[in-house]
């Protein structure tokens, strides 16, 4: 049975609220283990409608509400940031149009309408660099969210103890 994730809440308008998440990212980067999922808070009275099982199986889009994920480098694999989203194909180009381009020096590994966008970055081990990664991932995930957001986020850290 998988361990329960450590949950950290943060806000778009409070950069200091990222610090606890960055501390966990630094710890994960040191061990090469774990991952962090990021979910936006939605400003809707009712949750978005769930997609049917058939639409999920046969459809060509990702989840209704986007999910951001960061994983540390492990062995020869670079650290990655990914976004599962329902906004269709060519997310990297869409993000560039929205003013949130994939940062220079990062490499797009996957840009698929159903499996999402995955980018790799080198040297993502220090707190300042990881804070930049987290800031971009929050901004990009938020940009791909079709639902009104509250500015609140929930980070779920898996596979790490306290930093």
Backbone torsions as a table, in degrees:
resi	resn	phi	psi	omega
1	UNK	NA	132.6	-178.8
2	UNK	-72.2	144.7	177.8
3	UNK	-69.1	150.9	176.8
4	UNK	-66.2	143.8	178.9
5	UNK	-73.9	156.5	170.6
6	UNK	-84.2	127.9	-175.6
7	UNK	-105.0	129.3	177.2
8	UNK	-127.8	131.8	177.8
9	UNK	-101.7	141.9	-180.0
10	UNK	-145.1	172.1	-176.1
11	UNK	-132.2	148.2	175.1
12	UNK	-57.9	-42.7	-171.3
13	UNK	-90.4	11.3	-179.6
14	UNK	-132.9	84.3	-178.1
15	UNK	-54.7	-30.9	178.4
16	UNK	-64.9	-22.7	-179.9
17	UNK	-69.5	-13.5	177.8
18	UNK	-77.4	-20.4	-172.5
19	UNK	-52.8	-48.6	180.0
20	UNK	-61.0	-35.8	178.9
21	UNK	-68.6	-42.9	178.7
22	UNK	-61.3	-39.0	177.6
23	UNK	-59.6	-40.1	177.3
24	UNK	-69.2	-36.7	177.1
25	UNK	-62.8	-41.4	178.2
26	UNK	-61.7	-44.3	178.6
27	UNK	-62.3	-42.7	179.0
28	UNK	-66.2	-39.2	178.7
29	UNK	-62.8	-32.2	178.8
30	UNK	-70.0	-30.9	-178.6
31	UNK	-101.7	-19.0	-176.7
32	UNK	73.2	20.8	-177.8
33	UNK	-128.8	156.7	175.8
34	UNK	93.8	-179.5	176.5
35	UNK	-164.1	163.9	179.0
36	UNK	-129.1	129.2	173.3
37	UNK	-103.0	142.9	-179.8
38	UNK	-124.7	125.5	178.4
39	UNK	-123.4	135.5	179.8
40	UNK	-80.4	149.1	170.9
41	UNK	-79.4	134.2	-177.5
42	UNK	-102.6	139.1	-179.8
43	UNK	-97.3	58.3	178.8
44	UNK	-129.5	145.6	179.0
45	UNK	-67.2	-35.2	179.4
46	UNK	-120.5	146.8	178.2
47	UNK	-66.0	154.1	176.6
48	UNK	-57.9	149.4	180.0
49	UNK	-64.5	139.1	177.6
50	UNK	-73.7	146.1	175.7
51	UNK	-78.8	145.6	179.2
52	UNK	-67.2	158.5	178.5
53	UNK	-59.4	-38.1	179.1
54	UNK	-66.1	-41.7	178.6
55	UNK	-65.3	-36.8	177.9
56	UNK	-67.2	-38.8	-177.9
57	UNK	-73.8	-46.3	-173.1
58	UNK	-101.3	-15.0	-177.0
59	UNK	-70.0	165.6	-178.3
60	UNK	-113.0	25.9	178.4
61	UNK	-130.5	157.8	179.1
62	UNK	-82.2	-159.9	-175.3
63	UNK	-67.7	156.4	179.7
64	UNK	-62.7	-45.6	177.3
65	UNK	-103.0	126.4	-176.4
66	UNK	-67.2	155.0	178.5
67	UNK	-130.1	120.7	175.0
68	UNK	-93.5	145.7	179.8
69	UNK	-140.8	138.5	173.2
70	UNK	-123.9	137.7	174.4
71	UNK	-130.5	143.3	179.4
72	UNK	-76.3	165.4	173.1
73	UNK	-62.0	145.7	179.3
74	UNK	-143.5	117.3	-177.9
75	UNK	62.1	-124.0	-179.6
76	UNK	-90.3	-3.3	-179.3
77	UNK	-87.1	134.6	178.3
78	UNK	-71.0	162.0	170.1
79	UNK	-63.5	147.3	-179.1
80	UNK	-131.9	154.0	170.7
81	UNK	-127.1	137.7	-178.2
82	UNK	-139.4	155.8	177.2
83	UNK	-136.7	116.5	168.6
84	UNK	-86.9	131.9	-173.5
85	UNK	-152.2	166.3	-179.9
86	UNK	-110.4	20.5	-174.7
87	UNK	-90.3	7.9	174.4
88	UNK	89.9	-165.9	-173.3
89	UNK	-75.5	165.4	173.7
90	UNK	58.5	53.7	-179.7
91	UNK	-64.6	-36.7	-179.6
92	UNK	-61.3	-43.8	178.3
93	UNK	-66.9	-39.6	178.9
94	UNK	-63.5	-41.9	178.3
95	UNK	-63.0	-40.4	177.2
96	UNK	-60.7	-42.6	177.8
97	UNK	-63.3	-30.7	-179.1
98	UNK	-86.8	2.5	179.0
99	UNK	84.4	17.4	179.4
100	UNK	-127.8	61.4	-176.2
101	UNK	-68.0	157.5	171.6
102	UNK	-61.8	127.4	-176.5
103	UNK	-58.2	148.2	177.2
104	UNK	-59.4	134.9	-179.5
105	UNK	95.1	-15.9	174.5
106	UNK	-86.7	154.5	-177.0
107	UNK	-119.8	130.3	176.3
108	UNK	-77.2	118.7	178.4
109	UNK	-92.9	-31.6	-177.5
110	UNK	-154.3	138.7	175.0
111	UNK	-143.8	83.3	-171.3
112	UNK	-120.4	138.4	-177.1
113	UNK	-63.0	-28.2	-178.4
114	UNK	-100.1	-42.2	-177.4
115	UNK	-86.7	-14.5	173.4
116	UNK	96.9	-172.5	-179.5
117	UNK	-101.6	132.1	175.7
118	UNK	-131.5	128.8	178.2
119	UNK	-124.4	151.8	178.8
120	UNK	-115.6	144.8	176.8
121	UNK	-135.4	143.7	179.5
122	UNK	-92.1	158.5	173.4
123	UNK	55.6	37.8	178.3
124	UNK	-95.0	74.7	-177.9
125	UNK	-130.6	-18.6	-177.6
126	UNK	-96.3	155.6	-177.7
127	UNK	-57.9	-44.2	179.9
128	UNK	-63.4	-40.6	179.5
129	UNK	-67.9	-44.1	-179.1
130	UNK	-67.1	-32.4	174.8
131	UNK	-63.6	-39.5	176.4
132	UNK	-65.2	-39.8	176.9
133	UNK	-61.7	-47.4	-179.6
134	UNK	-63.0	-43.9	179.5
135	UNK	-60.1	-44.3	179.2
136	UNK	-64.5	-44.1	-177.2
137	UNK	-62.9	-40.9	176.8
138	UNK	-64.0	-46.0	-177.9
139	UNK	-65.1	-43.7	-178.3
140	UNK	-68.6	-42.9	178.7
141	UNK	-63.1	-42.9	177.6
142	UNK	-62.3	-38.4	-179.9
143	UNK	-65.9	-29.1	-179.7
144	UNK	-91.7	7.8	179.4
145	UNK	-92.2	119.2	-178.0
146	UNK	-81.0	-7.6	-176.5
147	UNK	-100.4	149.3	175.4
148	UNK	-62.4	137.1	-176.0
149	UNK	-112.7	157.8	178.7
150	UNK	-88.9	-18.4	-172.6
151	UNK	94.1	-4.9	177.0
152	UNK	-93.0	149.4	178.5
153	UNK	-134.7	154.7	172.3
154	UNK	-122.3	124.8	175.1
155	UNK	-103.5	129.0	177.5
156	UNK	-114.3	110.9	-177.0
157	UNK	-97.4	122.5	-178.8
158	UNK	-110.4	140.0	171.9
159	UNK	76.4	29.5	178.1
160	UNK	-146.5	144.8	173.7
161	UNK	-88.6	-162.8	177.9
162	UNK	-71.7	139.7	-178.5
163	UNK	-69.0	NA	NA
